[in-house]
């Protein structure tokens, strides 16, 4: 890859960072996609990246599909990177056309979020050793996350003044600083109450913090620390499929729908701004029903 192409790529990434504030991870993905294509063009003695034509881009995408065995989602991401790059060249006056404009994106299957069965959730809830302060804290956190369908960032970010045990609700600050009130069931409230009464004072040892869930050092729990604890309990319960904290949120939504909750109510509980985001859980519930039918019906 020559220096001119590298400058074009870095100029494109600088513009994205300034105008859109994209994360380092996203910018790195764009850089990787563009550089791989630039090297492929060079290896095949084709024009440089900024001068490539539509049929050459299509050859590269076919190469990714047929020889590199890339999934449709990966190819769609690469095409998205190319489209942004060539639009940038067009707006900069470096090109007079966009060679990626007429290339169709590959059809993507609907990815179903990973979830846990109700039995698996029960096993996970039973995993922490609740006779210890840390185990009791973890049980309360898992109960609260599953009971309220919280994101992990919402869970670890909970403050004492956001919890109302008497009314049975927590005040959540979700994505986009949108606040919502989430009702909790009696079981989750009972475990949080036990944590507040027996575990948190022992962990704090006279220290002061506004954060609801704290570590043995008295500081707030982090997303990474909670994920590590959850992973340990997953291994302890013998989970075959790896799962993350977000899997509990998926389980919350799926189990509500399995038990007859309407989609609009689940949307409000999850804090989704768009109903289409919530609709994915109907497919999870349908798949679950199909599996139950296949397993238990005499003509399944």
C-alpha positions, 0 to 999 in steps of 0.5 A, spaced: 500 500 500 503 506 497 503 512 502 498 516 498 492 511 499 494 511 507 494 518 507 487 518 504 485 512 509 487 516 515 484 523 512 477 519 512 478 516 519 480 523 522 474 526 519 469 521 522 472 522 529 471 529 528 464 529 525 461 523 528 465 522 534 466 514 533 469 510 538 477 507 537 474 500 536 469 502 530 475 507 527 480 501 527 475 496 524 474 501 518 482 502 518 483 494 517 477 493 512 480 499 508 487 496 508 486 489 507 482 491 501 488 496 499 493 490 500 489 485 495 488 490 490 496 491 490 497 484 490 493 483 484 496 489 480 489 493 480 488 500 481 489 503 488 484 503 493 482 511 491 481 509 484 478 502 484 472 501 480 465 497 482 467 490 478 473 490 482 470 491 489 465 486 487 471 481 485 474 483 492 467 481 496 466 475 492 473 473 494 471 474 501 465 470 501 468 464 496 475 463 498 476 467 505 469 464 507 467 470 511 460 470 513 454 475 510 455 479 516 462 480 515 461 482 508 456 487 510 460 490 515 466 491 509 461 494 504 459 499 509 466 501 510 467 502 503 461 506 502 463 511 507 470 511 504 468 512 497 462 517 499 468 521 503 472 521 497 466 524 493 465 529 498 472 531 498 472 532 490 477 526 490 473 522 486 467 524 481 463 517 482 462 512 488 463 505 485 460 502 491 453 505 491 450 500 486 453 494 490 447 490 494 448 488 501 448 481 502 442 478 506 442 477 513 439 472 517 435 475 523 440 474 529 436 471 535 439 473 542 442 468 546 437 467 552 437 462 558 431 457 560 427 458 566 431 452 569 438 455 568 436 462 571 434 458 577 441 454 577 444 461 576 441 464 582 442 459 586 450 459 585 452 464 589 454 462 597 449 467 600 452 466 607 458 470 605 457 478 604 460 477 597 455 472 595 449 475 598 451 481 594 452 477 588 445 474 589 442 480 590 445 483 583 443 477 579 436 477 582 435 485 581 438 484 573 433 478 572 427 481 576 428 488 572 431 486 565 437 491 567 443 493 562 449 491 566 451 499 566 444 500 569 445 495 574 452 497 577 450 505 576 444 504 581 445 509 586 442 508 593 437 514 592 434 510 586 432 504 590 425 504 593 424 498 597 417 500 600 414 502 593 418 496 590 421 500 584 428 502 582 429 509 578 434 507 572 438 512 568 438 508 561 441 510 554 441 517 552 440 519 559 433 517 559 430 515 566 425 510 567 421 507 573 422 499 573 417 495 578 421 489 582 418 483 584 417 480 591 423 475 590 428 481 588 426 486 593 427 481 598 434 479 596 436 486 595 433 488 602 437 482 605 444 485 602 442 492 604 441 489 611 447 484 612 452 485 606 453 492 604 454 494 611 460 489 612 463 491 606 463 498 607 465 498 614 463 505 616 465 508 609 460 512 605 458 511 598 452 513 594 453 507 590 448 501 591 452 495 590 459 495 592 466 491 593 470 489 599 474 495 598 467 500 599 468 502 591 462 501 586 462 495 582 464 495 575 461 492 569 468 488 568 468 485 575 460 483 575 462 479 568 467 476 571 463 474 577 457 472 573 462 467 568 464 464 575 457 462 577 456 460 570 462 455 570 459 453 577 452 451 575 455 447 569 453 452 563 455 449 556 454 455 552 458 461 555 453 467 556 454 474 558 450 479 563 446 481 557 443 474 557 439 475 563 436 481 560 434 477 554 432 472 559 427 477 562 424 479 556 423 472 553 420 469 559 415 475 560 413 474 553 413 466 554 408 467 560 403 472 556 406 479 557 404 484 551 410 487 547 408 494 548 409 493 556 416 489 555 418 495 551 417 500 556 420 495 561 426 494 557 427 502 556 427 501 548 425 507 544 423 503 538 418 497 538 422 494 533 428 493 537 423 489 542 420 485 537 426 480 536 424 477 543 418 474 540 422 470 535 426 467 541 419 466 544 416 462 538 423 458 537 422 456 544 415 454 543 417 450 537 422 446 541 417 444 546 412 442 541 418 438 537 420 435 544 413 433 547 408 432 542 407 425 539 407 428 532 412 433 533 
